[in-house]
Amino acid sequence: MRPAGMRLSAAGALAPAMLLLGAVAGSAWAAMPTGKDVVSVRAVEALSLGRGATDTARVLVTVKPGYHVQANPAAADYLVATQLKVKALPGFKAGKPLYPKGRVLQLEGSDEKLSTFDGSFEIRVPLKAGKTARPGSHALAASLKFQACDDKSCFAPVTVPVQIEVRVEEPRK
């Protein structure tokens, strides 16, 4: 209840309604999916290497049905190619990632043909444990950058972390 003589302005009357509308819109915005919600990424298995040995790490990417990501290389320079980067770790050397062949996608109403990945696919990365690699378990940090899209729009590009487990075996005596 207002004290006598106190007026409530139009802006003052609208403020609570605007706050409520903002809270509802904010929670709806927070509930909207992002690229991270439609793509999952994980290393397939831990590698076991001897010093000086090379093997291939496999990173599994799964894109939910109805979505796709751009292949690597992407069909055009302005598109965000899916890209795996492995961070340097002393004693290890990562080679150039090997991407599968993209699937051609032509969106309805467009003459442009895209090269995309959808469903589940693997990215392979050659890894070498150098002669200075310490024996034991190591976690190689990697990241996958991608832009998830459906047939009508795309999410903002995101980068998600991936961990590649490598065990360096003790040299045999």
Secondary structure as GFF3:
##gff-version 3
##sequence-region A 1 173
A	DSSP	alpha_helix	10	31	.	.	.	ID=ss1
A	DSSP	alpha_helix	35	38	.	.	.	ID=ss2
A	DSSP	beta_strand	39	43	.	.	.	ID=ss3
A	DSSP	beta_strand	47	49	.	.	.	ID=ss4
A	DSSP	beta_strand	54	63	.	.	.	ID=ss5
A	DSSP	beta_strand	68	70	.	.	.	ID=ss6
A	DSSP	beta_strand	83	86	.	.	.	ID=ss7
A	DSSP	beta_strand	92	94	.	.	.	ID=ss8
A	DSSP	beta_strand	103	106	.	.	.	ID=ss9
A	DSSP	beta_strand	113	117	.	.	.	ID=ss10
A	DSSP	beta_strand	120	129	.	.	.	ID=ss11
A	DSSP	beta_strand	136	146	.	.	.	ID=ss12
A	DSSP	beta_strand	148	149	.	.	.	ID=ss13
A	DSSP	beta_strand	158	168	.	.	.	ID=ss14
###
